[in-house]
């Protein structure tokens, strides 16, 4: 599991994690989470059913574009396929749940 985090000037953090896609063997998903601290960000992902998420090191921190994407989303939690193409946009978590169920 690759990921990283960035502390923002207001003290909050943006955490980025690449994890196996639920219901998609061999595929990966990049999650971005905005939270008060790293522990809360990981808790938000665990509450979605991603029980085995953890953050070791800071090998793939979020890019400035990724930080902007998650800060401008009302839920502060978005995803897209990893690796992504130019046509892959950031999506809300509800879209991932629908894709896994269908």
DSSP file (Angstrom, degrees, kcal/mol; ACC not computed):
  #  RESIDUE AA STRUCTURE BP1 BP2  ACC     N-H-->O    O-->H-N    N-H-->O    O-->H-N    TCO  KAPPA ALPHA  PHI   PSI    X-CA   Y-CA   Z-CA
    1    1 A X              0   0    0      0, 0.0     2,-0.3     0, 0.0    55,-0.3   0.000 360.0 360.0 360.0 116.9    0.0    0.0    0.0
    2    2 A X  E     +A   18   0A   0     16,-0.8    16,-3.1    53,-0.1     2,-0.3  -0.755 360.0 118.3-100.8 145.5    1.6    3.2   -1.2
    3    3 A X  E     -A   17   0A   0     -2,-0.3    57,-2.4    53,-0.3    56,-0.6  -0.988  28.4-167.6-179.0-174.6    0.7    6.6    0.2
    4    4 A X  E     -A   16   0A   0     12,-2.3    12,-3.0    56,-0.3     2,-0.3  -0.967  13.8-129.6-176.1-177.2    1.7    9.7    1.9
    5    5 A X  E     -A   15   0A   0     -2,-0.3     2,-0.4    10,-0.2    10,-0.2  -0.969   2.3-151.6-150.5 162.1    0.4   12.9    3.6
    6    6 A X  E     -A   14   0A   0      8,-1.9     8,-2.1    -2,-0.3     2,-0.5  -0.997  17.1-136.2-138.6 132.0    0.9   16.6    3.7
    7    7 A X  E     -A   13   0A   0     -2,-0.4     6,-0.2     6,-0.2     2,-0.1  -0.775  24.5-143.4 -87.6 130.2    0.2   19.0    6.6
    8    8 A X    >   -     0   0    0      4,-3.3     3,-2.3    -2,-0.5    -1,-0.0  -0.476  26.7-102.8 -89.3 162.7   -1.7   22.1    5.5
    9    9 A X  T 3  S+     0   0    0      1,-0.3    -1,-0.1    -2,-0.1    -2,-0.0   0.780 120.9  57.9 -57.1 -28.2   -1.1   25.6    6.9
   10   10 A X  T 3  S-     0   0    0      2,-0.1    -1,-0.3     1,-0.1     3,-0.1   0.465 121.5-105.7 -82.7   0.9   -4.3   25.4    9.0
   11   11 A X  S <  S+     0   0    0     -3,-2.3    -2,-0.1     1,-0.4    -1,-0.1   0.212  84.3 117.7  96.7 -14.8   -2.9   22.2   10.7
   12   12 A X        -     0   0    0     -5,-0.1    -4,-3.3    25,-0.1    -1,-0.4  -0.267  54.1-135.1 -77.0 172.3   -5.2   19.7    8.9
   13   13 A X  E     -AB   7  35A   0     22,-2.8    22,-2.2    -6,-0.2     2,-0.5  -0.905   9.2-145.9-129.6 156.2   -3.8   17.0    6.7
   14   14 A X  E     -AB   6  34A   0     -8,-2.1    -8,-1.9    -2,-0.3     2,-0.4  -0.996  21.8-163.8-118.1 123.5   -4.4   15.5    3.3
   15   15 A X  E     -AB   5  33A   0     18,-2.7    18,-2.6    -2,-0.5     2,-0.4  -0.898   3.3-164.4-109.6 136.0   -3.7   11.8    3.1
   16   16 A X  E     +AB   4  32A   0    -12,-3.0   -12,-2.3    -2,-0.4     2,-0.4  -0.983  11.8 174.6-120.7 129.4   -3.2    9.9   -0.2
   17   17 A X  E     -AB   3  31A   0     14,-2.2    14,-3.4    -2,-0.4     2,-0.6  -0.999  22.6-151.6-136.0 137.6   -3.4    6.1   -0.3
   18   18 A X  E     +AB   2  30A   0    -16,-3.1   -16,-0.8    -2,-0.4     2,-0.3  -0.949  31.9 165.5-105.4 120.5   -3.3    3.6   -3.2
   19   19 A X  E     - B   0  29A   0     10,-2.7    10,-3.0    -2,-0.6    63,-0.1  -0.864  45.1 -80.7-130.9 161.4   -5.2    0.4   -2.3
   20   20 A X  E     - B   0  28A   0     -2,-0.3     2,-0.3     8,-0.2     8,-0.3  -0.397  56.3-106.9 -60.6 140.3   -6.6   -2.6   -4.2
   21   21 A X    >   -     0   0    0      6,-2.7     3,-2.1     3,-0.5     6,-0.2  -0.533  32.6-113.3 -73.0 128.6   -9.9   -1.7   -5.7
   22   22 A X  T 3  S+     0   0    0     -2,-0.3    -1,-0.1     1,-0.3    28,-0.0  -0.436 101.2   4.3 -60.8 126.9  -12.9   -3.3   -3.9
   23   23 A X  T 3  S+     0   0    0     -2,-0.2     2,-0.4     1,-0.1    -1,-0.3   0.528 112.5  96.3  76.2   5.7  -14.5   -5.9   -6.2
   24   24 A X    X   -     0   0    0     -3,-2.1     3,-2.0     3,-0.2    -3,-0.5  -0.753  65.8-150.8-129.2  86.0  -11.8   -5.3   -8.9
   25   25 A X  T 3  S+     0   0    0     -2,-0.4     3,-0.1     1,-0.3    -3,-0.1  -0.302  82.2  10.9 -60.3 133.6   -9.0   -7.9   -8.7
   26   26 A X  T 3  S+     0   0    0      1,-0.3     2,-0.3    -5,-0.1    -1,-0.3   0.361 105.5 109.6  82.4  -5.2   -5.7   -6.6   -9.9
   27   27 A X    <   -     0   0    0     -3,-2.0    -6,-2.7    -6,-0.2     2,-0.3  -0.721  53.0-151.4-102.7 154.3   -6.9   -3.0  -10.0
   28   28 A X  E     -BC  20  82A   0     54,-0.7    54,-2.1    -8,-0.3     2,-0.4  -0.878   2.7-156.3-124.1 157.4   -5.9   -0.2   -7.7
   29   29 A X  E     -BC  19  81A   0    -10,-3.0   -10,-2.7    -2,-0.3     2,-0.6  -0.987  11.2-141.4-131.9 140.0   -7.6    3.0   -6.5
   30   30 A X  E     -BC  18  80A   0     50,-2.9    50,-1.2    -2,-0.4     2,-0.4  -0.920  20.9-164.1-103.8 119.7   -6.0    6.2   -5.2
   31   31 A X  E     -BC  17  79A   0    -14,-3.4   -14,-2.2    -2,-0.6     2,-0.4  -0.817   6.5-163.2-101.9 142.2   -7.9    7.7   -2.3
   32   32 A X  E     -BC  16  78A   0     46,-2.6    46,-2.0    -2,-0.4     2,-0.4  -0.996  10.6-176.0-122.2 131.5   -7.5   11.3   -1.1
   33   33 A X  E     -BC  15  77A   0    -18,-2.6   -18,-2.7    -2,-0.4     2,-0.5  -0.993  15.0-157.4-131.6 130.7   -8.8   12.2    2.4
   34   34 A X  E     +B   14   0A   0     42,-3.0     2,-0.3    -2,-0.4   -20,-0.2  -0.933  34.5 145.0-104.0 126.2   -8.9   15.6    4.1
   35   35 A X  E     -B   13   0A   0    -22,-2.2   -22,-2.8    -2,-0.5     3,-0.1  -0.927  62.5 -97.4-152.4 172.6   -9.1   15.4    7.9
   36   36 A X  S    S-     0   0    0     -2,-0.3     2,-0.3   -24,-0.2   -22,-0.1   0.843 103.5  -8.2 -66.0 -34.6   -7.9   17.0   11.1
   37   37 A X  S  > S-     0   0    0    -25,-0.1     4,-1.9   -24,-0.1     5,-0.1  -0.942  78.0 -93.5-154.5 173.4   -5.0   14.6   11.4
   38   38 A X  H  > S+     0   0    0     -2,-0.3     4,-2.4     1,-0.2     5,-0.2   0.891 119.7  55.2 -62.5 -41.0   -3.6   11.4    9.9
   39   39 A X  H  > S+     0   0    0      1,-0.2     4,-2.1     2,-0.2    -1,-0.2   0.909 109.0  47.3 -60.8 -42.3   -5.4    9.1   12.4
   40   40 A X  H  > S+     0   0    0      2,-0.2     4,-2.2     1,-0.2    -1,-0.2   0.870 109.5  54.0 -67.4 -35.9   -8.8   10.6   11.5
   41   41 A X  H  X S+     0   0    0     -4,-1.9     4,-1.5     2,-0.2    -2,-0.2   0.934 110.8  45.3 -62.8 -45.5   -8.1   10.3    7.8
   42   42 A X  H  X S+     0   0    0     -4,-2.4     4,-2.4     1,-0.2    -2,-0.2   0.867 110.2  55.2 -66.7 -35.6   -7.4    6.6    8.1
   43   43 A X  H  X S+     0   0    0     -4,-2.1     4,-2.3    -5,-0.2    -1,-0.2   0.895 103.4  55.4 -63.2 -39.9  -10.4    6.1   10.3
   44   44 A X  H  X S+     0   0    0     -4,-2.2     4,-0.5     1,-0.2    -1,-0.2   0.901 110.7  45.4 -60.0 -40.4  -12.6    7.7    7.6
   45   45 A X  H ><>S+     0   0    0     -4,-1.5     5,-1.6     1,-0.2     3,-1.0   0.898 111.1  52.1 -69.7 -40.3  -11.3    5.1    5.1
   46   46 A X  H ><5S+     0   0    0     -4,-2.4     3,-1.6     1,-0.3    -2,-0.2   0.862 103.0  58.9 -63.9 -34.6  -11.7    2.2    7.6
   47   47 A X  H 3<5S+     0   0    0     -4,-2.3    -1,-0.3     1,-0.3    -2,-0.2   0.695  98.4  60.7 -67.9 -17.7  -15.3    3.3    8.1
   48   48 A X  T <<5S-     0   0    0     -3,-1.0    -1,-0.3    -4,-0.5    -2,-0.2   0.498 130.3 -94.0 -83.4  -4.9  -15.9    2.7    4.4
   49   49 A X  T < 5S+     0   0    0     -3,-1.6     2,-1.6    -4,-0.2    -3,-0.2   0.427  91.0 125.4 105.6   0.5  -14.9   -0.9    4.8
   50   50 A X    > < +     0   0    0     -5,-1.6     3,-1.1     1,-0.2    -1,-0.1  -0.599  31.4 167.0 -89.5  74.8  -11.2   -0.6    4.0
   51   51 A X  T 3   +     0   0    0     -2,-1.6    -1,-0.2     1,-0.3    -5,-0.1   0.771  62.7  54.7 -66.1 -31.2  -10.2   -2.3    7.2
   52   52 A X  T 3  S+     0   0    0     -3,-0.2     2,-0.3    -6,-0.0    -1,-0.3   0.048  74.9 131.1 -98.0  28.1   -6.6   -3.0    6.5
   53   53 A X    <   +     0   0    0     -3,-1.1     2,-0.3   -11,-0.1    -7,-0.1  -0.633  23.3 155.0 -83.7 137.3   -5.5    0.6    5.6
   54   54 A X        -     0   0    0     -2,-0.3     2,-0.6     2,-0.0    -2,-0.0  -0.959  36.8-127.8-150.7 164.5   -2.3    1.9    7.2
   55   55 A X        -     0   0    0     -2,-0.3     2,-0.6   -38,-0.1   -53,-0.1  -0.948  21.5-178.2-124.8 110.6    0.2    4.5    6.3
   56   56 A X        -     0   0    0     -2,-0.6     3,-0.5   -55,-0.3   -53,-0.3  -0.935  59.3 -35.4-109.4 113.9    3.9    3.6    6.4
   57   57 A X  S    S-     0   0    0     -2,-0.6     3,-0.1     1,-0.2     0, 0.0  -0.233  76.8 -82.5  74.2-163.8    6.2    6.4    5.6
   58   58 A X    >   +     0   0    0    -54,-0.1     3,-0.5     1,-0.1   -54,-0.2  -0.363  69.4 139.2-139.1  52.5    5.6    9.2    3.1
   59   59 A X  T 3  S+     0   0    0    -56,-0.6   -55,-0.2    -3,-0.5     2,-0.2   0.813  78.5  25.1 -75.1 -31.8    6.6    7.5   -0.2
   60   60 A X  T 3  S-     0   0    0    -57,-2.4   -56,-0.3   -44,-0.2    -1,-0.3  -0.575  78.7-178.9-131.9  70.4    3.7    8.9   -2.4
   61   61 A X    <   -     0   0    0     -3,-0.5   -56,-0.1   -58,-0.2   -46,-0.1  -0.264  41.4 -85.7 -66.8 159.0    2.5   12.2   -0.8
   62   62 A X        -     0   0    0    -48,-0.3    -1,-0.1     1,-0.1     2,-0.1  -0.362  43.0-125.6 -65.3 143.5   -0.4   14.0   -2.5
   63   63 A X     >  -     0   0    0     -3,-0.1     4,-2.5     1,-0.1     5,-0.2  -0.380  28.6-102.1 -80.0 165.1    0.5   16.3   -5.4
   64   64 A X  H  > S+     0   0    0      1,-0.2     4,-2.2     2,-0.2     5,-0.1   0.875 125.0  52.2 -56.3 -37.3   -0.6   20.0   -5.3
   65   65 A X  H  > S+     0   0    0      2,-0.2     4,-2.1     1,-0.2    -1,-0.2   0.895 109.7  48.5 -65.6 -39.8   -3.3   19.1   -7.9
   66   66 A X  H  > S+     0   0    0      2,-0.2     4,-2.3     1,-0.2     5,-0.2   0.904 110.0  51.7 -66.8 -40.7   -4.6   16.2   -5.7
   67   67 A X  H  X S+     0   0    0     -4,-2.5     4,-2.2     1,-0.2    -2,-0.2   0.928 110.4  48.8 -60.9 -44.7   -4.6   18.5   -2.6
   68   68 A X  H  X S+     0   0    0     -4,-2.2     4,-1.6    -5,-0.2    -1,-0.2   0.901 109.3  53.4 -61.3 -41.7   -6.7   21.1   -4.6
   69   69 A X  H  < S+     0   0    0     -4,-2.1     4,-0.3     1,-0.2    -2,-0.2   0.924 112.6  41.8 -61.3 -46.3   -9.1   18.3   -5.8
   70   70 A X  H >< S+     0   0    0     -4,-2.3     3,-0.8     1,-0.2     6,-0.2   0.855 112.1  54.3 -73.8 -33.0   -9.9   17.0   -2.3
   71   71 A X  H 3< S+     0   0    0     -4,-2.2    -1,-0.2    -5,-0.2    -2,-0.2   0.809 108.7  49.9 -69.3 -27.7  -10.1   20.5   -0.7
   72   72 A X  T 3< S+     0   0    0     -4,-1.6     2,-0.4    -5,-0.2    -1,-0.2   0.452  91.9  91.5 -90.5  -0.2  -12.7   21.6   -3.3
   73   73 A X  S X  S-     0   0    0     -3,-0.8     3,-0.8    -4,-0.3     5,-0.0  -0.817  76.1-136.5 -95.4 133.9  -14.9   18.5   -2.7
   74   74 A X  T 3  S+     0   0    0     -2,-0.4    -1,-0.1     1,-0.2    -4,-0.0   0.806 103.4  46.3 -60.8 -30.6  -17.6   18.9   -0.1
   75   75 A X  T 3  S-     0   0    0      2,-0.1    -1,-0.2    -3,-0.0   -41,-0.1   0.709  97.1-136.7 -83.7 -19.5  -17.0   15.5    1.5
   76   76 A X  S <  S+     0   0    0     -3,-0.8   -42,-3.0    -6,-0.2     2,-0.3   0.769  76.2  96.4  68.3  24.3  -13.2   15.9    1.6
   77   77 A X  E     +C   33   0A   0    -44,-0.2    16,-0.7    -7,-0.1     2,-0.3  -0.891  45.6 154.5-150.4 112.8  -12.9   12.3    0.3
   78   78 A X  E     -CD  32  92A   0    -46,-2.0   -46,-2.6    -2,-0.3     2,-0.3  -0.869  16.0-167.6-136.2 166.7  -12.4   11.4   -3.3
   79   79 A X  E     +CD  31  91A   0     12,-2.1    12,-2.8    -2,-0.3     2,-0.3  -0.962   7.5 177.2-148.9 163.3  -10.9    8.5   -5.5
   80   80 A X  E     -C   30   0A   0    -50,-1.2   -50,-2.9    -2,-0.3    10,-0.1  -0.950  44.3 -79.4-159.9 160.3   -9.9    7.6   -9.0
   81   81 A X  E     -C   29   0A   0     -2,-0.3     2,-0.4   -52,-0.2   -52,-0.3  -0.266  54.7-109.1 -61.1 149.7   -8.3    4.6  -10.6
   82   82 A X  E    S+C   28   0A   0    -54,-2.1   -54,-0.7     1,-0.2     2,-0.1  -0.998 103.7  31.1-128.5 131.4   -4.5    4.2  -10.2
   83   83 A X  S    S-     0   0    0     -2,-0.4     2,-0.2     1,-0.1    -1,-0.2   0.647  98.0-158.7 -69.6 156.1   -2.6    4.6  -12.4
   84   84 A X        -     0   0    0     -2,-0.1     2,-0.2    -4,-0.1    -2,-0.1  -0.607  10.8-144.5-105.1 162.4   -4.9    7.2  -14.0
   85   85 A X    >   -     0   0    0     -2,-0.2     3,-1.4    -4,-0.0    -4,-0.0  -0.631  40.1 -93.8-112.3 177.0   -5.3    8.6  -17.5
   86   86 A X  T 3  S+     0   0    0      1,-0.3    -2,-0.0    -2,-0.2    -1,-0.0   0.723 124.9  55.1 -64.9 -20.7   -6.2   12.1  -18.6
   87   87 A X  T 3  S+     0   0    0      2,-0.1     2,-0.7     0, 0.0    -1,-0.3   0.517  84.3  98.0 -92.1  -4.9   -9.9   11.1  -18.8
   88   88 A X    <   -     0   0    0     -3,-1.4     2,-0.2    -7,-0.1    -4,-0.1  -0.752  57.1-171.0 -87.0 116.4  -10.0    9.8  -15.2
   89   89 A X        -     0   0    0     -2,-0.7     2,-0.2     1,-0.1    -8,-0.2  -0.649  32.8 -90.8-102.2 161.5  -11.5   12.4  -12.9
   90   90 A X        -     0   0    0     -2,-0.2     2,-0.3   -10,-0.1   -10,-0.2  -0.514  49.1-165.2 -68.8 137.7  -11.7   12.5   -9.1
   91   91 A X  E     -D   79   0A   0    -12,-2.8   -12,-2.1    -2,-0.2     2,-0.1  -0.893  21.7-104.7-126.6 153.3  -15.0   10.9   -8.0
   92   92 A X  E >>  -D   78   0A   0     -2,-0.3     3,-1.1   -14,-0.2     4,-0.8  -0.366  36.4-110.8 -71.3 159.5  -16.9   10.8   -4.7
   93   93 A X  H >> S+     0   0    0    -16,-0.7     4,-1.9     1,-0.3     3,-0.6   0.813 114.1  68.1 -63.0 -31.4  -16.8    7.7   -2.6
   94   94 A X  H 3> S+     0   0    0      1,-0.2     4,-2.0     2,-0.2    -1,-0.3   0.848  95.5  56.8 -58.1 -33.2  -20.5    6.9   -3.4
   95   95 A X  H <> S+     0   0    0     -3,-1.1     4,-2.0     1,-0.2    -1,-0.2   0.852 105.0  51.0 -66.9 -34.4  -19.5    6.3   -7.0
   96   96 A X  H <X S+     0   0    0     -4,-0.8     4,-2.3    -3,-0.6    -2,-0.2   0.898 108.5  51.4 -69.2 -40.3  -17.0    3.6   -5.9
   97   97 A X  H  X S+     0   0    0     -4,-1.9     4,-1.8     1,-0.2    -2,-0.2   0.913 111.0  48.1 -62.1 -42.1  -19.7    1.9   -3.8
   98   98 A X  H  X S+     0   0    0     -4,-2.0     4,-1.7     1,-0.2    -1,-0.2   0.905 111.9  49.7 -64.3 -41.7  -22.1    1.9   -6.8
   99   99 A X  H  < S+     0   0    0     -4,-2.0    -2,-0.2     1,-0.2    -1,-0.2   0.877 111.9  47.6 -66.4 -38.5  -19.3    0.5   -9.1
  100  100 A X  H  < S+     0   0    0     -4,-2.3    -1,-0.2     1,-0.2    -2,-0.2   0.836 113.7  47.8 -71.7 -32.6  -18.4   -2.3   -6.6
  101  101 A X  H  <        0   0    0     -4,-1.8    -2,-0.2     1,-0.2    -1,-0.2   0.795 360.0 360.0 -77.2 -29.5  -22.1   -3.3   -6.2
  102  102 A X     <        0   0    0     -4,-1.7    -1,-0.2    -5,-0.2    -2,-0.2   0.453 360.0 360.0 -90.0 360.0  -22.9   -3.4   -9.9
